[in-house]
Amino acid sequence: MNNITKIAIIAVVTLSTLSTSCKKLLETKPSDFLSPVNYYKTADDLQNALNGVYDILGTKSMFKTDMLYAFNAQTDEETFNLWLSSGGLAHCFYEYSSSTPEIGAFWGTLYAGISRANTLLDNIDKPSMNEERRKVIKGEALFLRAYYYFVLAANFGDVPLITKPTTSVTNVDIARTPLKLVYAQILSDMTQAEALLSTQTVTKLGYSGKATKTAAQGMLARICLQMAGQPLNDKAKYQDAKAWSYKVITSGEHILNPDYSNIFIKLARDEYDVKESIWEVEFWGNGTGGLDETNQATGNFIGILCFDESVGYSAARVNVTKKLFDAYEVINPAVVATIRPTLDLRRDWNCANYNYGSTTTAKYAAVTNPWLMNAGKWRREYEITAPKAKTNGMNVTMLRYSDILLMYAEAANELNGGPTDSAYKAINLVRQRGYGKLLNGNVLKSVTVNNVGVNYDTAPTVTFSGGGATVQATATAVINATTKKITAINIITRGQFYQSAPTITISGGNGTGATATATISSMNDADVELGMGKEEFFDLIVNERMRELCFEGHRRLDLIRWGLFVTMMKDFNAYAKTNGGSSTAYRASGNITGRNIFMPIPSNDLTLNKLLTQNPGW
C-alpha cells in the first residue's frame, strides 16, 4: 500500500522469515497475517513480529534494489550507463514526480515498517517471558523504528509522526510533523535502543544482521551528523556525533579488516566480518527453491558486466565517474598515461578495470576509460552458491567501522575549528588500510631505469632480491625493437613488507649494461599532511568518504547535509561534459535544482490524507 493512512489503520505484522540467528532459518516458509488481539501470547510471537519489522529492509524499495541503486546511484561518484538511457527508469535520473510509483512505494514501505514496529511495541509487555529477552526485542524494534523515520526525514523532510497503532477508521488525516521534532523522536528511540541493547553485541552474536549496542551508537553518530548539517543546521549535534562515534571506537568490538577488498569478498562468500561490518541487511540464497530472500542491487545492477552465470550474472547498470577514479592519489602526477599507478588499493577494486562482456560465455576484457568502468566493489566471481543468476544472497552493509572513524574525524574537526590529533589518527587509519599498509606493509613504489643498456634482442628478465621482503615484487622490461634499449620497467606486483629498497637484477635478452634502482613506500605515504585548517580538512573528508564508501548509499545524503548537493552536482555536470562523459553520465546531474534536497510527497497520500502538504518545488 502506498499511503500512510491505510498502513497505520491495518495494525498487523507480517510474520516474515528473516533470520533470528543465522541465514539458514530463512528457509522457513512465511506465516499468514494475524490480528494483534489474538497474538503476542509468547516470546516467540514477539520474535516473529520483530522479524516482520526487519523484513522491510530487504524489500525492493529498500535494499533489495532501490536504496543503493535507483535513489542513490546518481551522484559525482557513480552514474548509470547507456543501458538505462531510456525506458521506465526515469526516476533513476531524478526525473520523478509525486506520482512516480517508486516514490510512493518508498514512502509506503517505510511507513509499513513503522506500523509493524508500533504494533510490536504496543504489545511488548503482553507475554509472560524472560525479561532480558523482552528488553532486547524492544531495543531492536525501537532501533528499526528510529531508522525508518531517519530515512523518511532525510529524504522527505517533515513527515507525519506516528508512534502508536492507528485503529480509527475516521481519524485518518495526519499532518506533517516539523523535521526537528521528528529527529527528536528518532534520537529518543535510538538512544533507548542503545541502552536496551547493552548486552547484545555483534561479537556475542557472531553475525551483523541484528541491531546491537554498537550499531545503535554508530547510527546515533550518523543521525547527529545529519542533524548538524542542512537543513536543520543544529551545530550542537557535532558534539553528540563525536561522542557516539567515540563510544564505538573505544568499545573493543571493532577494528578495520586489514584487506579492503576482503570486506566485499566475504560478503560475496556469505561470510560475516563482525569486526569491520557493524550492521548488515540480511539476504539469502539465489532465488531457487521457491523462496526469494535475495538481493538484486549489489553484484548485479551494481557489479561487473557478465552474462555468464558460472562466473556471476551482472547487468552492470552503474559505472564509476572519472571524478571518482581521479580522486585516488597517484604515485607520480607528472606521468602521462591513461591509467597512472597508485598505491591506494581501493581505486582498482572499486573501479573495475575489466569486464566479462555481454555474451553467455565470459570473455575477460580490459577497460582503460574510467567512464566505462563498472562499479567493482561487489564481485560475483567470488560467490560460492550456484547458479549465479540475476539475484544473490549477498548481505548489504549498512554501517562499517571505517565510516565510524571518518564520522569521528569530521565531528572533531568541526568542534575544534580544525583537525585534532585524534582526527588525523582516525582518517590516517582508514587511508593506511586503503593503501594496504595494514596488509602488505611497505611495498615497491617505483623503479627508475638508470642505464638503458645495449643490444637487447628480447625483453630481459627483471628480478628483485633483498630488502627484507616477505614477498618479492615482480616486473617486466620493455625494449625498443629498433634501438634495442630498455625503455621502461613495468611493475606487475609490488611485494610485501620491505624493510629497505631491494636490489634489481636485469638479465638475459642478449643485451648488457641495463641497470635500475627501486624505491619503496613508507607508512606515511598514506598519511595526510599535518597543519591543515578546518576547511582544508573538511575538503579531505568530503573526498575520503567518497574514496572509502563509494556506492554504499551515503554520497547523496552526505552532499545534502554539507550543503553541497546542488552546486556540486551542477559542477559535476559541467565536468562530465568537458572530460569525456557521455550524455547519460551527465543526464541526472542536469536535472538537479534546489527542490531535489527532498523527494516529493506521494500524490496518492496527498489525496487520501487531507492534512498533508507538498514539499517546495513539487
C-alpha positions as CSV (number, residue, x, y, z in Angstrom):
1,M,0.0,0.0,0.0
2,N,1.3,3.4,-0.9
3,N,-0.4,5.6,1.7
4,I,0.4,6.1,5.3
5,T,-3.2,6.2,6.5
6,K,-4.1,2.7,5.3
7,I,-0.9,1.3,6.6
8,A,-1.4,2.7,10.1
9,I,-5.0,1.5,10.2
10,I,-4.1,-2.1,9.5
11,A,-2.4,-2.9,12.8
12,V,-0.9,-6.1,11.8
13,V,2.5,-7.5,11.3
14,T,3.8,-9.8,8.6
15,L,5.4,-12.9,10.2
16,S,8.5,-12.7,8.0
17,T,11.2,-15.2,7.7
18,L,14.3,-13.1,8.4
19,S,16.8,-14.9,10.4
20,T,16.8,-14.7,14.2
21,S,20.2,-16.3,14.4
22,C,21.5,-17.2,11.0
23,K,20.6,-17.2,7.4
24,K,19.7,-20.8,7.3
25,L,16.5,-20.1,9.1
26,L,15.3,-18.2,6.1
27,E,14.4,-21.5,4.5
28,T,11.2,-21.4,6.7
29,K,8.0,-20.5,4.8
30,P,6.4,-17.2,5.9
31,S,3.3,-17.4,8.1
32,D,0.0,-15.7,7.4
33,F,-1.3,-12.4,8.8
34,L,-2.5,-12.4,12.3
35,S,-4.5,-10.0,14.4
36,P,-2.7,-8.4,17.4
37,V,-5.8,-9.0,19.5
38,N,-5.2,-12.8,19.4
39,Y,-1.4,-12.7,19.0
40,Y,1.6,-11.7,21.2
41,K,1.0,-14.5,23.7
42,T,4.5,-15.9,23.8
43,A,8.1,-14.7,23.4
44,D,8.2,-16.4,20.0
45,D,5.2,-14.3,19.0
46,L,7.2,-11.2,19.8
47,Q,10.2,-12.5,17.9
48,N,8.1,-13.4,14.8
49,A,6.7,-9.9,14.9
50,L,10.2,-8.4,15.2
51,N,11.2,-10.4,12.1
52,G,8.4,-8.7,10.3
53,V,9.9,-5.3,11.2
54,Y,13.3,-6.4,9.9
55,D,11.7,-7.8,6.7
56,I,11.1,-4.3,5.4
57,L,14.9,-3.7,5.0
58,G,15.0,-6.4,2.3
59,T,12.2,-5.2,0.1
60,K,12.6,-3.8,-3.4
61,S,12.0,-0.2,-2.2
62,M,14.8,-0.6,0.3
63,F,18.0,-2.6,0.0
64,K,16.9,-5.3,-2.4
65,T,17.2,-2.7,-5.1
66,D,16.2,1.0,-4.8
67,M,18.1,2.4,-1.8
68,L,21.5,1.6,-3.3
69,Y,20.5,1.6,-6.9
70,A,17.6,3.8,-8.0
71,F,17.7,6.6,-5.4
72,N,21.4,6.9,-4.6
73,A,23.4,5.8,-7.7
74,Q,23.4,9.2,-9.5
75,T,26.0,11.4,-7.8
76,D,29.5,12.5,-8.6
77,E,30.9,9.1,-7.8
78,E,28.7,6.8,-9.9
79,T,26.4,7.1,-12.8
80,F,24.0,4.9,-14.8
81,N,25.3,3.8,-18.1
82,L,23.8,3.7,-21.6
83,W,21.7,0.6,-20.7
84,L,19.3,2.9,-18.9
85,S,19.2,5.8,-21.4
86,S,15.5,5.1,-22.0
87,G,12.6,3.1,-20.7
88,G,10.6,3.2,-17.4
89,L,13.5,4.1,-15.1
90,A,13.4,7.9,-15.3
91,H,13.3,8.1,-11.5
92,C,16.9,6.9,-11.5
93,F,17.9,10.2,-13.1
94,Y,15.9,12.5,-10.7
95,E,13.2,12.6,-13.4
96,Y,10.5,11.7,-10.9
97,S,7.4,13.4,-9.7
98,S,4.9,13.0,-6.8
99,S,3.0,10.4,-8.9
100,T,6.1,8.3,-9.7
101,P,5.2,4.8,-8.4
102,E,8.7,4.2,-6.9
103,I,8.4,7.3,-4.8
104,G,5.1,6.2,-3.4
105,A,6.4,2.7,-2.8
106,F,9.4,4.0,-0.9
107,W,7.2,6.2,1.3
108,G,4.7,3.4,1.9
109,T,7.3,0.8,2.6
110,L,8.9,2.9,5.3
111,Y,5.6,3.5,7.0
112,A,4.8,-0.2,6.8
113,G,8.0,-0.8,8.8
114,I,7.0,1.9,11.3
115,S,3.5,0.4,11.6
116,R,4.9,-3.0,12.3
117,A,7.2,-1.6,14.9
118,N,4.4,0.4,16.5
119,T,2.2,-2.6,16.8
120,L,5.0,-4.7,18.3
121,L,6.0,-2.0,20.8
122,D,2.3,-1.6,21.8
123,N,2.2,-5.3,22.7
124,I,5.7,-5.7,24.1
125,D,4.6,-6.3,27.7
126,K,1.8,-8.9,26.9
127,P,3.6,-12.2,27.0
128,S,5.0,-13.8,30.2
129,M,8.6,-14.3,29.2
130,N,12.3,-13.7,30.1
131,E,12.7,-10.0,30.8
132,E,16.2,-9.8,29.3
133,R,14.8,-11.2,26.0
134,R,11.9,-8.8,26.2
135,K,14.3,-5.9,26.7
136,V,16.4,-6.9,23.7
137,I,13.4,-7.3,21.4
138,K,12.1,-3.9,22.4
139,G,15.5,-2.4,21.8
140,E,15.6,-3.8,18.3
141,A,12.1,-2.6,17.5
142,L,13.0,0.9,18.7
143,F,16.2,0.8,16.7
144,L,14.3,-0.1,13.5
145,R,11.6,2.4,14.0
146,A,14.2,5.1,14.5
147,Y,16.0,4.0,11.4
148,Y,12.8,4.1,9.2
149,Y,11.9,7.5,10.5
150,F,15.5,8.6,9.8
151,V,15.3,7.5,6.2
152,L,11.9,9.3,5.9
153,A,13.2,12.5,7.5
154,A,16.4,12.6,5.4
155,N,14.5,12.0,2.1
156,F,11.2,13.8,2.7
157,G,11.8,16.4,5.4
158,D,8.7,17.0,7.6
159,V,6.7,13.8,7.8
160,P,3.7,12.6,9.8
161,L,4.9,11.2,13.1
162,I,3.0,8.2,14.3
163,T,4.2,6.2,17.3
164,K,1.1,4.2,18.2
165,P,-1.0,1.8,16.2
166,T,-3.9,3.6,14.5
167,T,-7.2,1.9,14.9
168,S,-9.7,4.7,14.0
169,V,-11.3,4.5,10.5
170,T,-12.4,8.1,10.7
171,N,-9.5,10.0,12.0
172,V,-7.2,9.3,9.1
173,D,-5.8,12.8,8.3
174,I,-2.4,13.3,9.9
175,A,-0.4,16.5,9.4
176,R,3.4,16.6,8.8
177,T,5.4,17.0,12.0
178,P,8.3,19.6,11.8
179,L,11.6,18.0,11.0
180,K,13.2,19.0,14.3
181,L,10.5,17.1,16.2
182,V,10.8,14.1,14.0
183,Y,14.5,14.0,14.7
184,A,13.8,14.3,18.4
185,Q,11.7,11.2,18.3
186,I,14.4,9.4,16.2
187,L,17.0,10.3,18.8
188,S,14.8,9.2,21.7
189,D,14.1,5.8,20.1
190,M,17.7,5.2,19.1
191,T,19.0,6.3,22.5
192,Q,16.6,4.0,24.3
193,A,17.6,1.2,21.9
194,E,21.3,1.7,22.7
195,A,20.5,1.3,26.4
196,L,18.2,-1.7,26.0
197,L,20.8,-3.5,23.7
198,S,23.6,-3.1,26.3
199,T,24.1,-6.9,26.4
200,Q,23.6,-7.6,22.7
201,T,26.9,-7.2,20.9
202,V,27.9,-8.3,17.5
203,T,30.8,-10.3,18.9
204,K,28.4,-12.3,21.1
205,L,26.0,-12.8,18.2
206,G,28.8,-13.7,15.7
207,Y,26.9,-12.0,12.8
208,S,25.9,-8.5,11.8
209,G,22.3,-8.9,10.8
210,K,20.7,-7.6,14.0
211,A,20.7,-4.3,15.9
212,T,23.3,-4.2,18.6
213,K,24.7,-1.8,21.1
214,T,27.5,-0.5,18.8
215,A,25.1,-0.4,15.8
216,A,22.9,1.9,17.8
217,Q,25.9,4.0,18.8
218,G,27.1,4.2,15.2
219,M,23.7,5.1,13.8
220,L,23.3,7.8,16.5
221,A,26.6,9.3,15.2
222,R,25.2,9.3,11.7
223,I,21.9,10.8,12.7
224,C,23.6,13.5,14.7
225,L,25.8,14.4,11.7
226,Q,22.8,14.7,9.5
227,M,21.1,17.0,12.1
228,A,24.3,19.1,12.4
229,G,24.1,19.8,8.6
230,Q,21.5,21.2,6.3
231,P,18.6,21.7,6.5
232,L,18.4,21.7,10.4
233,N,22.0,23.1,11.0
234,D,21.9,22.0,14.6
235,K,25.6,22.5,15.2
236,A,25.4,21.2,18.8
237,K,24.9,17.8,17.3
238,Y,28.6,17.6,16.3
239,Q,29.5,17.1,19.9
240,D,27.0,14.2,20.1
241,A,28.2,12.7,16.9
242,K,31.8,12.8,18.2
243,A,30.7,11.2,21.5
244,W,28.7,8.4,19.9
245,S,31.4,7.5,17.4
246,Y,34.0,7.5,20.1
247,K,31.9,5.0,22.1
248,V,32.2,2.6,19.1
249,I,35.9,3.3,18.7
250,T,36.6,2.5,22.4
251,S,34.1,-0.4,22.7
252,G,36.7,-3.0,21.8
253,E,34.2,-4.6,19.4
254,H,35.5,-3.3,16.1
255,I,38.7,-2.9,14.1
256,L,39.4,-2.5,10.4
257,N,39.8,-5.5,8.2
258,P,43.4,-5.1,7.1
259,D,42.4,-6.0,3.5
260,Y,39.9,-3.6,1.9
261,S,38.9,-6.0,-0.8
262,N,38.3,-8.8,1.6
263,I,35.4,-6.9,3.2
264,F,33.4,-7.4,0.0
265,I,34.8,-10.8,-0.9
266,K,33.4,-12.0,2.4
267,L,30.0,-10.6,1.5
268,A,30.1,-12.5,-1.8
269,R,31.1,-15.7,0.0
270,D,28.3,-15.3,2.5
271,E,30.7,-14.8,5.4
272,Y,30.5,-12.3,8.3
273,D,33.1,-9.8,9.2
274,V,31.8,-8.6,12.6
275,K,34.9,-6.5,13.4
276,E,34.5,-4.3,10.3
277,S,30.8,-4.7,9.5
278,I,28.7,-3.4,12.3
279,W,25.3,-3.8,10.8
280,E,24.1,-5.6,7.7
281,V,20.8,-6.2,5.9
282,E,20.4,-10.0,5.6
283,F,19.8,-11.7,2.3
284,W,20.0,-15.4,1.5
285,G,20.2,-17.9,-1.3
286,N,19.9,-17.4,-5.1
287,G,16.2,-17.3,-5.6
288,T,15.8,-21.1,-6.2
289,G,13.6,-23.4,-4.2
290,G,10.5,-21.2,-4.1
291,L,11.8,-18.8,-1.5
292,D,13.1,-15.4,-2.6
293,E,15.1,-13.5,0.1
294,T,17.7,-12.3,-2.4
295,N,19.5,-9.1,-3.3
296,Q,19.4,-7.6,-6.8
297,A,21.5,-4.5,-6.3
298,T,25.0,-5.4,-5.2
299,G,26.8,-7.6,-7.7
300,N,24.1,-7.5,-10.3
301,F,22.9,-3.9,-11.0
302,I,26.0,-2.6,-9.3
303,G,28.6,-5.0,-10.5
304,I,31.0,-6.0,-13.3
305,L,29.3,-6.8,-16.6
306,C,28.9,-10.5,-17.1
307,F,26.2,-12.7,-18.6
308,D,27.8,-16.0,-17.8
309,E,26.1,-17.4,-14.7
310,S,29.1,-19.7,-14.0
311,V,31.1,-16.5,-13.2
312,G,28.1,-14.5,-11.9
313,Y,25.5,-12.6,-13.9
314,S,25.7,-8.8,-13.7
315,A,23.7,-6.3,-15.8
316,A,26.3,-3.8,-14.6
317,R,24.0,-0.8,-14.9
318,V,26.3,1.5,-12.9
319,N,29.6,3.0,-14.0
320,V,32.1,4.9,-11.9
321,T,32.9,8.5,-12.8
322,K,36.2,9.8,-13.9
323,K,36.0,12.2,-10.9
324,L,36.0,9.2,-8.5
325,F,38.8,7.4,-10.4
326,D,40.9,10.5,-10.3
327,A,40.2,11.2,-6.6
328,Y,42.6,8.4,-5.7
329,E,46.1,9.8,-5.4
330,V,48.7,8.6,-7.9
331,I,52.3,7.9,-7.3
332,N,53.6,10.4,-9.8
333,P,51.1,13.0,-11.1
334,A,53.6,14.1,-13.7
335,V,53.4,10.7,-15.5
336,V,51.4,11.0,-18.8
337,A,49.3,7.8,-19.1
338,T,45.7,6.8,-19.4
339,I,46.0,4.8,-16.1
340,R,48.6,6.1,-13.8
341,P,49.8,3.8,-11.0
342,T,48.5,4.4,-7.4
343,L,49.4,2.9,-4.1
344,D,45.8,3.2,-3.0
345,L,44.4,-0.3,-3.4
346,R,40.8,0.9,-3.2
347,R,40.9,2.5,-6.7
348,D,41.4,-0.6,-8.7
349,W,39.0,-2.6,-6.5
350,N,36.1,0.0,-6.7
351,C,36.8,1.0,-10.3
352,A,36.8,-2.3,-12.2
353,N,39.4,-2.1,-15.0
354,Y,37.9,-5.2,-16.7
355,N,34.6,-6.8,-17.5
356,Y,33.4,-10.2,-19.0
357,G,31.2,-8.9,-21.8
358,S,27.6,-9.4,-22.6
359,T,27.7,-13.0,-24.0
360,T,26.8,-16.1,-22.1
361,T,30.4,-17.2,-22.3
362,A,32.6,-14.9,-20.2
363,K,35.4,-13.2,-22.0
364,Y,37.7,-11.1,-20.0
365,A,38.3,-7.6,-21.4
366,A,40.4,-4.8,-20.1
367,V,38.9,-1.4,-19.6
368,T,41.0,1.7,-19.6
369,N,38.5,4.6,-19.9
370,P,37.3,5.4,-16.3
371,W,33.8,6.4,-17.6
372,L,33.4,2.9,-18.9
373,M,34.5,1.1,-15.8
374,N,31.8,-0.7,-13.8
375,A,31.5,-0.2,-10.1
376,G,33.6,-3.2,-8.9
377,K,33.1,-3.2,-5.2
378,W,30.8,-6.3,-5.2
379,R,32.2,-9.1,-7.4
380,R,30.1,-12.1,-8.1
381,E,33.1,-14.3,-9.2
382,Y,33.7,-14.8,-5.5
383,E,30.3,-16.2,-4.8
384,I,30.1,-19.9,-3.9
385,T,26.4,-20.5,-4.4
386,A,25.4,-21.6,-7.9
387,P,23.8,-20.8,-10.2
388,K,24.8,-17.2,-10.0
389,A,21.8,-15.8,-11.9
390,K,20.1,-12.4,-11.6
391,T,19.8,-12.3,-7.8
392,N,22.1,-13.4,-4.9
393,G,22.3,-13.8,-1.2
394,M,24.9,-11.0,-0.6
395,N,24.2,-9.0,2.5
396,V,24.2,-5.2,2.3
397,T,26.5,-3.4,4.7
398,M,24.7,-0.6,6.5
399,L,27.4,0.5,8.8
400,R,31.2,-0.1,8.6
401,Y,33.9,0.7,11.1
402,S,35.7,2.9,8.6
403,D,32.6,5.1,8.5
404,I,32.7,5.4,12.2
405,L,36.3,6.6,12.0
406,L,35.5,9.1,9.3
407,M,32.5,10.4,11.2
408,Y,34.6,10.9,14.3
409,A,37.2,12.8,12.3
410,E,34.6,15.0,10.7
411,A,32.9,15.9,14.0
412,A,36.2,16.6,15.8
413,N,37.3,18.9,13.0
414,E,34.0,20.9,13.2
415,L,34.2,21.2,17.0
416,N,37.8,22.1,17.2
417,G,37.8,24.6,14.3
418,G,40.4,22.3,12.7
419,P,41.7,18.8,12.9
420,T,42.8,17.3,16.2
421,D,45.5,14.7,16.7
422,S,42.7,12.1,17.1
423,A,41.0,13.3,13.9
424,Y,44.3,12.8,12.0
425,K,44.8,9.4,13.6
426,A,41.2,8.3,12.6
427,I,41.4,9.4,8.9
428,N,45.0,8.1,8.6
429,L,44.0,4.7,9.8
430,V,41.3,4.5,7.1
431,R,43.9,5.6,4.5
432,Q,46.6,3.3,5.7
433,R,44.2,0.4,5.3
434,G,43.3,1.7,1.8
435,Y,47.0,1.8,0.9
436,G,47.5,-1.8,2.1
437,K,49.7,-0.8,5.0
438,L,47.8,-3.0,7.4
439,L,48.1,-5.9,4.9
440,N,51.3,-5.5,3.0
441,G,53.5,-3.1,4.9
442,N,55.9,-1.2,2.7
443,V,55.9,-2.2,-0.9
444,L,57.8,-1.4,-4.1
445,K,56.8,2.1,-5.0
446,S,58.6,2.8,-8.3
447,V,61.5,1.7,-10.5
448,T,63.9,4.1,-12.1
449,V,66.0,2.9,-15.1
450,N,69.5,4.3,-14.7
451,N,71.1,2.8,-17.7
452,V,69.1,1.6,-20.8
453,G,71.8,-0.9,-21.8
454,V,72.5,-2.1,-25.4
455,N,71.8,-4.9,-27.8
456,Y,68.7,-6.3,-26.2
457,D,67.0,-8.5,-28.9
458,T,64.2,-9.6,-26.4
459,A,63.0,-8.2,-23.2
460,P,65.3,-9.1,-20.4
461,T,64.2,-10.7,-17.1
462,V,63.8,-8.3,-14.1
463,T,64.5,-9.8,-10.7
464,F,64.2,-8.3,-7.2
465,S,66.2,-9.5,-4.2
466,G,66.9,-8.4,-0.6
467,G,65.2,-5.6,1.2
468,G,63.9,-7.9,3.9
469,A,60.6,-8.5,1.9
470,T,58.4,-11.4,2.9
471,V,57.2,-11.5,-0.8
472,Q,59.4,-10.0,-3.6
473,A,57.9,-7.7,-6.2
474,T,57.8,-8.6,-9.9
475,A,58.2,-6.5,-13.0
476,T,58.7,-6.8,-16.8
477,A,61.1,-4.8,-19.0
478,V,60.1,-3.1,-22.2
479,I,62.6,-2.6,-25.0
480,N,62.7,-0.6,-28.2
481,A,63.0,-3.1,-31.1
482,T,64.9,-0.5,-33.2
483,T,67.4,0.8,-30.6
484,K,67.5,-2.5,-28.7
485,K,67.5,-0.5,-25.4
486,I,65.2,-0.7,-22.4
487,T,62.5,2.0,-22.4
488,A,60.7,1.1,-19.2
489,I,60.3,-1.4,-16.4
490,N,56.6,-2.0,-15.6
491,I,55.7,-3.2,-12.1
492,I,53.4,-6.2,-12.0
493,T,53.2,-6.9,-8.3
494,R,54.6,-4.7,-5.5
495,G,55.8,-7.3,-3.0
496,Q,55.2,-7.2,0.8
497,F,56.9,-5.8,3.9
498,Y,60.1,-4.3,2.5
499,Q,62.4,-3.0,5.2
500,S,64.7,-1.4,2.6
501,A,65.0,-1.0,-1.2
502,P,65.6,-4.3,-3.0
503,T,68.4,-4.9,-5.5
504,I,67.2,-5.1,-9.1
505,T,69.0,-7.5,-11.5
506,I,68.4,-7.3,-15.2
507,S,69.5,-10.4,-17.1
508,G,69.0,-12.2,-20.5
509,G,67.7,-10.8,-23.7
510,N,71.2,-11.0,-25.3
511,G,72.0,-7.4,-24.1
512,T,74.1,-5.9,-21.5
513,G,74.6,-2.8,-19.3
514,A,71.0,-2.0,-18.2
515,T,70.6,-1.0,-14.5
516,A,67.8,0.2,-12.4
517,T,67.0,1.2,-8.8
518,A,64.0,0.6,-6.6
519,T,62.1,2.9,-4.3
520,I,59.9,1.5,-1.6
521,S,56.9,3.1,0.0
522,S,56.7,4.2,3.6
523,M,53.9,4.1,6.2
524,N,53.4,7.9,5.9
525,D,52.7,7.6,2.2
526,A,49.0,7.2,3.2
527,D,49.0,9.8,5.9
528,V,47.6,13.3,5.2
529,E,49.6,16.4,5.6
530,L,49.7,17.9,9.1
531,G,48.8,21.5,9.8
532,M,45.6,21.6,7.8
533,G,43.0,24.2,8.5
534,K,39.3,23.4,9.2
535,E,38.2,23.9,5.6
536,E,41.1,22.0,4.1
537,F,40.5,19.1,6.4
538,F,36.7,19.2,5.6
539,D,37.5,19.0,1.9
540,L,39.7,16.0,2.7
541,I,36.7,14.3,4.5
542,V,34.5,15.0,1.5
543,N,36.8,13.2,-0.8
544,E,37.9,10.5,1.6
545,R,34.3,9.4,2.3
546,M,33.9,9.1,-1.5
547,R,37.1,7.0,-1.9
548,E,36.2,4.7,1.0
549,L,32.4,4.4,0.9
550,C,31.6,4.9,-2.7
551,F,28.4,3.1,-4.0
552,E,27.3,2.2,-0.4
553,G,24.4,4.7,-0.5
554,H,25.9,7.6,1.5
555,R,27.0,10.2,-1.1
556,R,23.7,11.9,-1.9
557,L,22.8,12.5,1.8
558,D,26.3,13.5,2.6
559,L,26.3,16.2,-0.1
560,I,22.9,17.4,1.1
561,R,23.9,17.7,4.8
562,W,27.1,19.5,3.7
563,G,25.0,22.0,1.7
564,L,26.9,20.9,-1.4
565,F,24.4,18.8,-3.3
566,V,23.1,21.3,-5.8
567,T,26.3,23.1,-6.5
568,M,28.5,20.0,-6.7
569,M,26.1,18.2,-9.0
570,K,25.9,21.2,-11.3
571,D,29.7,21.4,-11.2
572,F,29.8,17.7,-12.0
573,N,27.5,18.2,-14.9
574,A,30.0,20.7,-16.4
575,Y,32.9,18.4,-15.5
576,A,31.4,15.4,-17.3
577,K,30.6,17.4,-20.4
578,T,34.2,18.6,-20.7
579,N,36.0,15.5,-19.5
580,G,34.7,12.8,-21.8
581,G,31.5,11.8,-20.1
582,S,28.6,10.5,-22.2
583,S,25.2,12.2,-22.3
584,T,24.0,9.5,-19.9
585,A,26.7,10.3,-17.4
586,Y,25.6,13.9,-17.0
587,R,21.9,13.4,-17.6
588,A,20.9,13.1,-14.0
589,S,23.1,16.0,-12.7
590,G,21.5,18.2,-15.3
591,N,18.1,17.7,-13.6
592,I,19.2,18.9,-10.1
593,T,17.7,22.0,-8.6
594,G,17.0,23.2,-5.1
595,R,13.8,21.1,-4.9
596,N,15.9,17.9,-5.0
597,I,17.0,18.4,-1.4
598,F,13.8,16.4,-0.6
599,M,11.7,14.0,-2.6
600,P,8.1,14.9,-3.4
601,I,5.4,13.7,-1.1
602,P,3.5,10.9,-3.0
603,S,0.4,12.3,-4.7
604,N,-1.7,9.3,-3.6
605,D,-1.1,10.1,0.0
606,L,-1.9,13.8,-0.6
607,T,-5.2,12.7,-1.9
608,L,-6.0,10.3,0.9
609,N,-4.6,12.5,3.8
610,K,-6.1,16.0,3.5
611,L,-3.6,17.4,6.1
612,L,-0.6,16.5,4.1
613,T,1.2,19.3,2.2
614,Q,3.7,19.0,-0.7
615,N,7.5,19.8,-0.5
616,P,8.6,23.1,-2.1
617,G,9.1,22.9,-5.9
618,W,7.0,19.8,-6.3
